[in-house]
């Protein structure tokens, strides 16, 4: 081999080795949770001029300034924070980003966020505990109703499902606006909550179905967005429910079906549940209401409280007192009370955040499917 070829070979080898080298490992720690539940957040941004933190424990529209050290690392310490899970983001010179060194990410339709967990003593239902665990299946279904799009459906199966021949009741659990099909497991920890409550015999073993609730694209114009719930209802009834009953060992009958959701999903649950009381015996509304047209749409059901109450085993509404929709939710409850519709209204501290929705699911599921 002549000198020219040897030189070219050496260049190629050197280049390939350079391309194969991984980037330097960033040893930065963020978030750092201390025993007193205070938390330090850090982000490496040596060229930035302004970096701030926003966390779900803070009022909407506020930012926590971060300080820069000589190495270009910005940091801030907050807390102590109450045990639970919180979304947070950094804003670096006007650009909102997730924490680059935190692998626990909450996916959203826009601007995904990082997830902070503050452990409780004893562990809360949404924490990983030494109990039998169920499984979560991720399914991809092509929808004829929704323009032949292929969409995810997450399904929780309780511990022992694979070793059993039993049939199980089903909870259809819906997410909020801007969320994705994975939201109830990623941020809500619904599977861990069910694992804990089933192990403690506080909840009946059940299948939980978590579909994508955006029947029209997220961020659509208001006229199209108004079609989201009716179109999702059609999708649920024509495709999701028949598919679930065909694929899984579901128990038949309205007594074995419940529907619940947060925010947008709560509105969907109230409207779909009330429209199909022959199919659902339980409805859960988290940080939401029935919407402005509920009273007109369901005049017949509201005018017959005895008949409606006979078909509703559980009608549960829960919301945080700092939620911007608190008054709407409370007024919805008061309207139901005036019409003698039996339900329960529960409130807790917190805003429109996953800490509230974890609490709501933990309170709601133990009420379901009791004979």
C-alpha positions as CSV (number, residue, x, y, z in Angstrom):
1,X,0.0,0.0,0.0
2,X,1.5,3.4,-1.0
3,X,1.9,6.3,1.3
4,X,-1.1,8.2,-0.1
5,X,-3.4,5.3,0.6
6,X,-2.0,4.8,4.1
7,X,-2.6,8.5,4.8
8,X,-6.2,8.3,3.6
9,X,-6.8,5.2,5.7
10,X,-5.4,6.9,8.8
11,X,-7.7,9.9,8.3
12,X,-10.8,7.6,7.9
13,X,-9.9,5.6,11.0
14,X,-9.3,8.7,13.0
15,X,-12.6,10.2,11.8
16,X,-14.5,7.1,12.6
17,X,-13.1,6.9,16.1
18,X,-13.9,10.5,16.6
19,X,-17.5,10.0,15.6
20,X,-17.9,7.0,17.8
21,X,-16.8,8.9,20.9
22,X,-19.8,9.7,23.2
23,X,-20.2,13.3,24.5
24,X,-18.6,13.9,27.9
25,X,-20.8,12.8,30.8
26,X,-22.5,15.6,32.6
27,X,-22.1,14.8,36.4
28,X,-24.5,17.6,37.4
29,X,-27.1,16.6,40.0
30,X,-30.7,18.0,39.5
31,X,-33.0,17.8,41.2
32,X,-31.3,17.1,44.5
33,X,-33.9,16.2,47.2
34,X,-32.7,16.7,50.7
35,X,-34.0,14.9,53.9
36,X,-35.9,18.0,54.9
37,X,-37.7,17.9,51.5
38,X,-36.0,21.1,50.3
39,X,-34.9,20.7,46.7
40,X,-32.0,22.2,44.7
41,X,-32.3,22.5,40.9
42,X,-29.3,23.0,38.6
43,X,-28.8,23.6,34.9
44,X,-25.6,24.1,33.0
45,X,-26.0,27.2,30.8
46,X,-22.7,29.2,30.8
47,X,-23.7,31.5,27.9
48,X,-27.2,32.3,29.3
49,X,-28.1,35.7,30.7
50,X,-31.3,34.8,32.5
51,X,-32.5,31.4,33.8
52,X,-35.7,30.8,35.9
53,X,-37.5,27.9,37.4
54,X,-41.3,27.1,37.3
55,X,-42.7,24.3,39.3
56,X,-46.2,23.0,39.8
57,X,-46.1,24.0,43.5
58,X,-45.9,27.7,42.4
59,X,-48.7,30.0,41.3
60,X,-49.3,30.1,37.5
61,X,-47.4,32.9,35.8
62,X,-44.6,33.1,38.4
63,X,-41.0,32.3,38.0
64,X,-38.2,31.5,40.5
65,X,-34.9,33.3,39.5
66,X,-31.8,31.1,39.5
67,X,-28.3,32.2,40.3
68,X,-25.2,31.6,38.1
69,X,-21.8,30.5,39.5
70,X,-18.3,30.8,38.1
71,X,-18.7,27.5,36.2
72,X,-21.8,28.6,34.4
73,X,-24.2,26.5,36.5
74,X,-27.5,28.1,37.5
75,X,-29.1,26.9,40.7
76,X,-31.9,27.6,43.1
77,X,-33.1,25.8,46.3
78,X,-36.9,25.7,47.2
79,X,-39.0,24.1,49.8
80,X,-39.6,22.2,51.9
81,X,-42.3,20.7,49.5
82,X,-45.1,18.4,50.5
83,X,-44.6,14.8,49.5
84,X,-46.0,14.2,46.0
85,X,-45.0,14.5,42.4
86,X,-44.5,17.9,40.6
87,X,-43.8,19.0,37.1
88,X,-41.1,21.7,36.6
89,X,-39.3,23.4,33.7
90,X,-36.4,25.9,33.2
91,X,-36.7,29.0,31.1
92,X,-33.3,29.8,29.6
93,X,-33.1,33.2,27.9
94,X,-36.8,32.9,27.1
95,X,-36.8,29.3,25.9
96,X,-38.7,26.8,28.2
97,X,-36.9,23.4,28.5
98,X,-37.1,20.3,30.6
99,X,-34.2,19.5,33.0
100,X,-31.4,18.1,30.8
101,X,-30.1,15.8,33.5
102,X,-33.3,14.4,34.9
103,X,-34.5,11.3,33.0
104,X,-38.0,11.4,34.5
105,X,-39.8,13.3,31.8
106,X,-43.6,14.0,31.5
107,X,-44.5,14.0,27.8
108,X,-47.1,16.6,26.6
109,X,-48.5,17.8,23.3
110,X,-46.3,20.8,23.7
111,X,-43.3,21.7,26.0
112,X,-42.6,18.5,27.8
113,X,-41.6,18.9,31.5
114,X,-39.5,17.2,34.1
115,X,-41.0,15.3,37.0
116,X,-39.9,15.7,40.6
117,X,-40.9,13.2,43.3
118,X,-40.9,14.0,47.0
119,X,-41.2,10.8,48.9
120,X,-43.6,10.3,51.8
121,X,-43.3,8.4,55.1
122,X,-44.9,5.9,54.9
123,X,-44.8,5.7,51.1
124,X,-47.8,7.2,49.3
125,X,-49.9,4.9,47.0
126,X,-48.3,6.4,43.9
127,X,-44.7,5.5,45.0
128,X,-43.0,2.2,44.2
129,X,-43.8,-0.2,47.0
130,X,-43.0,-3.8,47.8
131,X,-46.4,-5.1,46.7
132,X,-47.5,-7.3,43.8
133,X,-47.4,-5.3,40.6
134,X,-49.7,-5.4,37.6
135,X,-48.6,-4.7,34.0
136,X,-49.2,-1.8,31.6
137,X,-49.7,-2.7,27.9
138,X,-49.0,-0.1,25.2
139,X,-51.3,-0.8,22.2
140,X,-51.4,0.8,18.8
141,X,-54.8,1.0,17.1
142,X,-55.7,2.3,13.7
143,X,-59.0,4.3,14.0
144,X,-61.5,4.4,11.2
145,X,-63.5,7.0,13.2
146,X,-60.5,9.4,13.5
147,X,-59.3,9.6,9.8
148,X,-57.4,6.3,9.9
149,X,-54.9,7.7,12.4
150,X,-53.0,5.2,14.5
151,X,-53.2,6.0,18.2
152,X,-51.9,4.6,21.5
153,X,-54.1,3.0,24.1
154,X,-52.5,2.2,27.5
155,X,-54.1,-0.7,29.5
156,X,-53.4,-1.6,33.1
157,X,-53.9,-5.2,34.0
158,X,-54.1,-6.0,37.8
159,X,-51.6,-8.4,39.5
160,X,-52.4,-12.0,38.7
161,X,-54.3,-11.2,35.5
162,X,-52.0,-13.5,33.4
163,X,-52.5,-16.4,35.8
164,X,-56.3,-16.1,36.2
165,X,-59.3,-17.0,34.2
166,X,-61.5,-14.4,36.0
167,X,-63.2,-11.5,34.3
168,X,-62.5,-8.0,35.6
169,X,-64.4,-4.7,35.8
170,X,-63.1,-1.8,33.7
171,X,-62.4,1.8,34.5
172,X,-62.0,4.1,31.4
173,X,-59.5,6.8,32.7
174,X,-59.1,9.9,30.6
175,X,-56.4,12.6,30.6
176,X,-56.5,16.3,30.3
177,X,-56.0,18.8,27.5
178,X,-52.4,18.8,26.2
179,X,-51.7,15.4,27.6
180,X,-50.8,12.2,25.8
181,X,-52.0,8.6,26.2
182,X,-49.1,7.9,28.6
183,X,-49.9,10.7,31.0
184,X,-51.8,8.7,33.6
185,X,-49.0,6.3,34.0
186,X,-46.0,8.7,33.5
187,X,-47.2,11.5,35.8
188,X,-50.3,10.1,37.4
189,X,-48.7,6.8,38.4
190,X,-52.1,5.2,38.0
191,X,-50.6,1.7,37.8
192,X,-48.7,2.2,41.1
193,X,-51.8,3.6,42.8
194,X,-53.9,0.6,41.7
195,X,-51.1,-1.8,42.8
196,X,-51.0,-0.3,46.2
197,X,-54.8,-0.1,46.8
198,X,-55.4,-3.6,45.5
199,X,-52.6,-4.9,47.8
200,X,-54.2,-3.2,50.7
201,X,-57.6,-4.6,49.7
202,X,-58.9,-1.0,49.4
203,X,-59.7,-1.4,45.7
204,X,-61.2,-4.2,43.7
205,X,-58.8,-5.6,41.0
206,X,-59.7,-3.9,37.8
207,X,-58.6,-3.2,34.2
208,X,-57.9,0.4,33.5
209,X,-58.1,1.7,29.9
210,X,-56.3,5.0,29.1
211,X,-56.8,6.1,25.5
212,X,-55.6,9.3,23.8
213,X,-58.4,11.8,24.4
214,X,-57.6,14.3,21.7
215,X,-60.0,13.3,18.9
216,X,-59.2,16.5,17.0
217,X,-55.6,17.8,16.9
218,X,-54.5,19.6,20.1
219,X,-54.5,23.4,19.5
220,X,-57.2,23.3,16.9
221,X,-59.4,26.3,16.2
222,X,-62.3,26.7,18.7
223,X,-64.9,25.6,16.1
224,X,-63.0,22.3,15.6
225,X,-62.1,21.9,19.2
226,X,-65.9,22.0,20.1
227,X,-66.2,18.7,18.2
228,X,-63.6,16.9,20.4
229,X,-65.9,15.4,23.0
230,X,-68.6,14.2,20.6
231,X,-66.0,12.7,18.3
232,X,-64.1,11.1,21.2
233,X,-67.4,9.6,22.4
234,X,-68.0,8.1,18.9
235,X,-64.4,6.7,18.9
236,X,-64.8,5.3,22.4
237,X,-68.1,3.5,21.6
238,X,-67.4,2.3,18.1
239,X,-63.8,1.3,18.5
240,X,-62.2,1.4,22.0
241,X,-64.9,-0.4,24.1
242,X,-65.5,-3.2,21.5
243,X,-61.7,-3.7,21.2
244,X,-61.2,-3.9,24.9
245,X,-64.1,-6.4,25.4
246,X,-62.7,-8.5,22.6
247,X,-59.0,-8.5,23.7
248,X,-59.3,-8.6,27.5
249,X,-61.4,-10.6,30.0
250,X,-63.8,-7.9,30.9
251,X,-66.8,-8.4,33.2
252,X,-70.1,-7.6,31.4
253,X,-72.8,-5.1,32.5
254,X,-73.0,-1.5,33.6
255,X,-72.2,-2.5,37.2
256,X,-68.7,-3.4,36.0
257,X,-68.0,-0.2,34.0
258,X,-66.8,3.2,35.3
259,X,-65.5,6.3,33.6
260,X,-63.4,9.1,35.1
261,X,-60.9,11.8,34.0
262,X,-59.1,15.0,34.8
263,X,-59.8,18.4,33.4
264,X,-60.7,17.9,29.7
265,X,-61.1,14.2,30.5
266,X,-63.4,15.1,33.4
267,X,-65.7,17.0,31.1
268,X,-65.6,14.0,28.7
269,X,-66.4,11.6,31.6
270,X,-69.4,13.6,32.8
271,X,-70.9,14.0,29.4
272,X,-70.3,10.5,28.1
273,X,-71.2,8.9,31.5
274,X,-74.5,10.8,31.8
275,X,-75.3,10.0,28.1
276,X,-74.7,6.3,28.7
277,X,-76.0,5.5,32.2
278,X,-77.1,2.1,30.9
279,X,-73.4,1.3,30.4
280,X,-71.6,3.1,33.3
281,X,-72.5,2.8,36.9
282,X,-69.8,5.2,38.2
283,X,-68.5,8.6,37.1
284,X,-65.4,10.5,38.4
285,X,-64.7,14.1,37.6
286,X,-61.3,15.5,38.7
287,X,-60.7,19.3,38.4
288,X,-63.6,19.8,36.0
289,X,-67.3,20.0,35.6
290,X,-70.1,19.1,33.2
291,X,-69.6,22.2,31.1
292,X,-72.0,25.0,30.2
293,X,-74.4,22.8,28.2
294,X,-74.7,20.0,30.7
295,X,-78.0,21.1,32.2
296,X,-79.6,21.6,28.8
297,X,-78.3,18.4,27.4
298,X,-79.4,16.2,30.3
299,X,-82.7,17.8,31.2
300,X,-84.4,14.4,31.2
301,X,-81.9,12.8,33.6
302,X,-82.0,15.9,35.9
303,X,-85.8,15.9,35.9
304,X,-85.8,12.3,37.1
305,X,-83.5,12.2,40.1
306,X,-84.9,9.0,41.4
307,X,-84.3,7.1,38.1
308,X,-80.9,8.7,37.6
309,X,-79.7,8.0,41.2
310,X,-80.8,4.4,40.8
311,X,-78.3,4.0,38.0
312,X,-75.4,5.9,39.5
313,X,-73.6,3.9,42.2
314,X,-70.8,6.4,42.4
315,X,-70.7,10.1,41.3
316,X,-67.5,11.6,42.6
317,X,-66.2,15.2,42.0
318,X,-62.8,16.3,43.4
319,X,-60.8,19.5,42.9
320,X,-58.0,21.6,44.5
321,X,-59.1,24.8,46.2
322,X,-56.4,26.8,44.3
323,X,-57.6,25.5,40.9
324,X,-58.8,28.3,38.6
325,X,-61.8,26.2,37.8
326,X,-62.8,25.6,41.5
327,X,-65.9,27.9,41.4
328,X,-67.1,26.3,38.2
329,X,-66.7,22.8,39.7
330,X,-68.5,23.9,42.9
331,X,-71.3,25.5,41.0
332,X,-71.7,22.2,39.0
333,X,-72.0,20.3,42.3
334,X,-74.6,22.9,43.5
335,X,-76.6,22.4,40.3
336,X,-76.6,18.7,40.9
337,X,-77.8,19.2,44.5
338,X,-80.6,21.4,43.4
339,X,-81.8,18.7,41.1
340,X,-81.4,16.1,43.8
341,X,-78.7,14.1,41.9
342,X,-76.8,12.1,44.5
343,X,-73.0,12.8,44.3
344,X,-70.1,13.7,46.5
345,X,-67.9,16.8,46.2
346,X,-64.4,16.7,47.7
347,X,-61.8,19.4,47.8
348,X,-58.1,19.5,48.8
349,X,-55.2,21.9,48.7
350,X,-53.6,22.5,45.4
351,X,-54.2,23.8,41.9
352,X,-54.6,22.2,38.5
353,X,-51.8,19.8,39.1
354,X,-50.9,16.1,39.2
355,X,-50.6,16.1,43.0
356,X,-54.4,16.7,43.1
357,X,-55.2,14.1,40.4
358,X,-53.1,11.4,42.1
359,X,-55.1,12.2,45.3
360,X,-58.4,12.1,43.4
361,X,-57.6,8.7,41.8
362,X,-56.5,7.3,45.1
363,X,-59.9,8.4,46.7
364,X,-62.1,7.4,43.8
365,X,-61.0,3.9,42.9
366,X,-61.7,2.3,46.3
367,X,-65.4,3.3,45.8
368,X,-65.8,1.2,42.6
369,X,-67.4,-2.1,41.7
370,X,-68.6,-3.1,45.2
371,X,-71.6,-5.4,45.3
